[in-house]
Amino acid sequence: MANTIKTAISIRKSLFEQAESLAQELNVSRSELYGLAIETFVKLHQNQALLQEINKVYSGDQDANESVRLSKMRKHHREMVRDEW
């Protein structure tokens, strides 16, 4: 078994019930579902931090082509993460 740590959390009853239904639908354990959710959230946070760093680099003087490309990248990223949470 992988190196795991047991923990306890408190969540709203309605969220718990939604998670239970989703775990059953996906045929995974509650622990696995919560682990996947946390992993996804951590990756999202890391991606947002990386995007901020990239945006800092590109926030300087840009020619017209760079501005268009950056705008498209931002739009694409927003579309990618829009329904994540």
C-alpha positions as CSV (number, residue, x, y, z in Angstrom):
1,M,0.0,0.0,0.0
2,A,1.2,3.5,-0.8
3,N,2.3,5.8,2.0
4,T,-1.0,7.2,3.3
5,I,-2.1,9.3,6.2
6,K,-5.5,9.0,7.8
7,T,-7.3,12.3,8.5
8,A,-10.7,13.6,9.5
9,I,-12.5,16.5,7.9
10,S,-15.7,18.3,8.5
11,I,-17.8,19.2,5.5
12,R,-21.4,20.3,4.9
13,K,-23.9,17.5,4.9
14,S,-25.1,18.3,1.4
15,L,-21.5,18.2,0.0
16,F,-21.0,14.9,1.8
17,E,-24.1,13.5,0.2
18,Q,-23.0,14.7,-3.3
19,A,-19.6,13.2,-2.8
20,E,-21.1,9.9,-1.7
21,S,-23.2,9.8,-4.9
22,L,-20.3,10.6,-7.1
23,A,-18.1,8.0,-5.4
24,Q,-20.7,5.4,-6.1
25,E,-21.2,6.6,-9.7
26,L,-17.4,6.4,-10.3
27,N,-17.1,3.2,-8.4
28,V,-14.4,4.5,-6.1
29,S,-14.1,4.7,-2.4
30,R,-14.8,7.8,-0.5
31,S,-11.2,8.1,0.4
32,E,-10.1,7.8,-3.2
33,L,-12.6,10.4,-4.3
34,Y,-11.4,12.9,-1.6
35,G,-7.8,12.2,-2.6
36,L,-8.5,12.8,-6.2
37,A,-10.3,16.0,-5.4
38,I,-7.5,17.3,-3.3
39,E,-4.9,16.3,-5.9
40,T,-6.9,18.1,-8.6
41,F,-7.2,21.2,-6.4
42,V,-3.5,21.3,-5.7
43,K,-2.6,20.9,-9.4
44,L,-5.1,23.7,-10.2
45,H,-3.4,26.0,-7.6
46,Q,0.0,25.1,-9.0
47,N,-1.1,25.8,-12.5
48,Q,-2.5,29.2,-11.5
49,A,0.7,30.1,-9.7
50,L,2.7,29.1,-12.8
51,L,0.3,31.2,-15.0
52,Q,0.9,34.2,-12.7
53,E,4.6,33.8,-13.1
54,I,4.3,33.5,-16.9
55,N,2.1,36.6,-16.9
56,K,4.7,38.5,-15.0
57,V,7.3,37.6,-17.6
58,Y,5.1,38.7,-20.4
59,S,3.7,41.8,-18.8
60,G,6.5,44.0,-20.1
61,D,6.5,45.7,-23.4
62,Q,5.0,43.6,-26.2
63,D,4.6,44.0,-29.9
64,A,1.1,43.6,-31.4
65,N,1.7,39.9,-32.2
66,E,2.7,39.1,-28.7
67,S,-0.3,40.9,-27.2
68,V,-2.7,39.0,-29.5
69,R,-1.0,35.7,-28.6
70,L,-1.1,36.4,-24.9
71,S,-4.7,37.3,-25.1
72,K,-5.5,34.0,-26.8
73,M,-3.5,32.1,-24.2
74,R,-5.4,33.7,-21.4
75,K,-8.7,33.0,-23.0
76,H,-7.7,29.4,-23.7
77,H,-6.5,28.9,-20.1
78,R,-9.8,30.4,-18.7
79,E,-11.8,28.0,-20.9
80,M,-9.7,25.0,-19.7
81,V,-10.2,25.7,-16.0
82,R,-13.7,27.2,-16.1
83,D,-15.7,24.1,-15.0
84,E,-13.0,22.6,-12.8
85,W,-14.6,23.8,-9.6
